[in-house]
Amino acid sequence: MQNKARFIQPVVMSGIMAFMMTAAITYMNLGGVADFVARWLHAFVIAWPIAALAASVALPLSQRITRTIVSRLDGFKQPC
């Protein structure tokens, strides 16, 4: 199960992020035009696969960076 989740999580996460970001950026660029939804969905369909690939690369990297930061922060704690 864990092995499957390793591939599914970045796809789901990137889908949610791409959905929200393409909506915001499309609205910023076009405003509330009549064909907003069609243009937004077109941008989303293009952005999601790119975001999924980026998330697949970024997720392990961000986990390593986070572990390093947390480890160093824990090293700075003063004993009581």
Residue, then its C-alpha position, 0 to 999 in steps of 0.5 A: m500500500q505504501n508503495k502505491a501511495r508514493f505515486i498517488q499522493p503527488v498526483v492528487m496533491s498536484g491536481i488540487m494545487a493546479f486546480m486552484m492556481t490555474a483558477a487564480i491565474t486565469y482570473m487574474n489574466l482575464g477577469g470574469v469573461a464569459d468563457f472563463v470556465a472553458r479557459w480555466l479548464h483548458a489551462f488546468v488540463i495542461a498544468w496538471p501533468i506538468a505539476a504532477l511531474a514537478a511534485s514527483v520530483a519535488l516531494p522527495l527533495s522537500q522531505r529531505i530538506t525538511r528533515t535536515i532543517v528539523s534536525r538542525l533546529d532540534g540541535f539548537k534547542q537548549p536543555c532546560 
